[in-house]
Amino acid sequence: MDECAHVVCPTCHSVNRVDATRFDQSPTCGKCRAQLLPGQPVELNAASLQRQLEKSDLPLLVDFWAPWCGPCRMMAPAFEEAARALGPGVRLAKLNTEEEQDMAARMGIQSIPTMVLFKGGREVARTSGAMPSQGIVQWVRQHI
């Protein structure tokens, strides 16, 4: 049986159908040829977050952060490390709440850093505060 997943390109936001057994083979976008699963967090804005939630089959972990936030900056390397550990089956992304205040308000973000885990386009878990990479990985695996 064919195990395909819809994956939204982090560059051009096209929806790609990818054989899930080939996730570890660095699949590329059929439209722009960018790497679909780069193994690092991708930057999202309100529109690209909405696209990921509506069209992608991958679980999505979003770090809601701001450049002026010390704990957010401290957690950034741990979040990148967690992306390598959880990929390619989980997409990690960052959304700058300073630039996307409306989306942060819509998502009910009251403190940062806040990580929200989505599966099937729906929120399944949320946590606030900086975490080490192992904590992020454990938390995500516990909820998916």
Backbone hydrogen bonds, N-H to C=O, Kabsch-Sander energy under -0.5 kcal/mol:
donor,donor_aa,acceptor,acceptor_aa,energy
4,C,2,D,-0.8
5,A,18,V,-2.8
7,V,5,A,-0.5
7,V,16,N,-3.1
9,C,14,S,-2.9
13,H,9,C,-1.1
16,N,7,V,-2.7
16,N,14,S,-0.5
18,V,5,A,-3.1
18,V,16,N,-0.6
20,A,3,E,-3.5
20,A,18,V,-0.5
22,R,19,D,-2.4
23,F,20,A,-1.2
25,Q,22,R,-2.1
26,S,23,F,-0.8
29,C,34,A,-2.9
33,R,29,C,-1.2
36,L,27,P,-2.6
37,L,27,P,-0.6
42,V,92,L,-1.9
44,L,94,K,-2.9
49,L,45,N,-2.5
50,Q,46,A,-2.1
51,R,47,A,-2.2
52,Q,48,S,-2.4
53,L,49,L,-2.5
54,E,50,Q,-2.3
55,K,51,R,-2.5
56,S,52,Q,-1.8
57,D,6,H,-3.3
58,L,6,H,-0.6
60,L,118,F,-2.5
61,L,91,R,-2.8
62,V,60,L,-0.6
62,V,116,V,-2.8
63,D,61,L,-0.5
63,D,93,A,-2.9
64,F,62,V,-0.7
64,F,114,T,-3.2
65,W,63,D,-0.7
65,W,95,L,-2.0
69,C,66,A,-1.5
70,G,68,W,-0.7
73,R,69,C,-2.1
74,M,70,G,-2.5
75,M,71,P,-2.0
76,A,72,C,-1.1
79,F,75,M,-2.4
80,E,76,A,-2.2
81,E,77,P,-2.2
82,A,78,A,-2.4
83,A,79,F,-1.8
84,R,80,E,-1.5
85,A,81,E,-1.8
86,L,82,A,-2.7
87,G,83,A,-1.9
89,G,86,L,-0.7
90,V,86,L,-0.5
91,R,59,P,-2.7
93,A,61,L,-2.8
94,K,42,V,-2.5
95,L,63,D,-2.5
96,N,44,L,-0.6
97,T,65,W,-3.5
97,T,95,L,-0.7
100,E,96,N,-1.9
104,A,100,E,-2.3
105,A,101,Q,-2.2
106,R,102,D,-2.5
107,M,103,M,-2.2
108,G,105,A,-1.2
109,I,104,A,-2.7
110,Q,108,G,-0.6
114,T,64,F,-1.7
115,M,127,T,-3.0
116,V,62,V,-2.3
117,L,125,A,-2.7
118,F,60,L,-3.2
118,F,116,V,-0.5
119,K,122,R,-2.7
122,R,119,K,-1.4
124,V,117,L,-3.3
125,A,117,L,-1.4
127,T,115,M,-2.3
129,G,113,P,-3.2
136,I,132,P,-2.1
137,V,133,S,-2.6
138,Q,134,Q,-2.6
139,W,135,G,-2.5
140,V,136,I,-2.5
141,R,137,V,-2.6
142,Q,138,Q,-2.0
143,H,139,W,-0.9
143,H,140,V,-1.1
144,I,140,V,-1.0
